[in-house]
């Protein structure tokens, strides 16, 4: 999803507009997670960017999108750009080894 959302609408309060944007984003993420994974993939990973426009967008984690949108709204920008791309993720197995004294804390 690559979309620019207006932060101010004439017939709605700004807080409700931000809530609506967050609901739309959450629906998109849930919908993408339900898609069938490709062979060999373990989960869907999301590459996200949020900014005032596509050129100024900064990489974020999914959990940080809401705070980034609120920060942009508090800075009184007229719109926010959100980019979320789902890519197949692969789990990395941790190396298992002997427990050593240096691991104690």
N, C-alpha and C positions, 0 to 999 in steps of 0.2 A: 504494500500500500504506500503510495506516494501521494500525499494530499496536503493542501493548504486549507486550514480552517479559519474562518473569521472569529475573532474573539468578542466582537461587539455586534449585537443584533438589536434593531430598534424596538422590537416588541418583547424582548426577554432581558432578564437581569443577567449581568455578566457571570455571576456564580453559576447560574443554570446552564449557560452556554458552555462553560468549562466542564461542568459535569457531563453534559451531552457529548462533548468531545472525548472525554475519558471513557464513557460507556461505549462509544463507537469503536475506540481502540481496543477495549477489552473484548468486545464481540469478535473483532477481527482476529485477535490472538487466539481466542478459544476455537474459532472456526479453523484456523490454520493448524492448530494442534490436533484436531480431529482427522485431518487428512492422513491417508495411508503413507507410511514411511517407505522410502526407497530401500532396496536390498542393501543390507549391511549398515544401515543407519540405526542409531539407538533412540534418538529424540529429535525434536525440532528445535533449532537454535535460532534466535532472532537477532538480526543486525539492525539496530535502531539509530535514527538520527532525529534530533529535534532542534529547531531554530526559528528565527524570524522569517527566513527565506531559504531556498535550497542551497544557496552558496554559503550561508552562515550556519548551516546545520552542523551540530556537534554530535559525535557518537555517544550513545547512552545505553544503559541496560533497560530492559522492559520495566523493571520496578522503579526506575528513576524518571520515567516519562511524565507521570502526573506532576511531580515536583517541578520539572523543567517547564511544563506548560504553565503552571501557576506563576513561576518566576517571570516568564515572558509576559503574562497578563498583568502582573504587578508593575512591570516596566512600561505599561500602557502602549504596547505595540498593537496595531490593528488586526494582525493575524499571526498564526503559528503554522509552521511547516513540520509535518511528521512523516517520516519514512520508516517503514518496518518491512524487512525482507526476511522470509523464513528460509533457512538453509538446513539441510540434514546435519545433525551433530553426531559425533562419535565419542563414546566414553573412553577415557584413558585409564587403564588399570594402574593402580599404585603398585610400586615394587614392594613385595612382601619379604621381610627379612627377619633376622634374629633381633630380639629385643636387647638393646644394649644399655649400659648404665648412663650413657650420654643422653638417652631419650627421656630419662626421669627428670621431672621438674618439681 
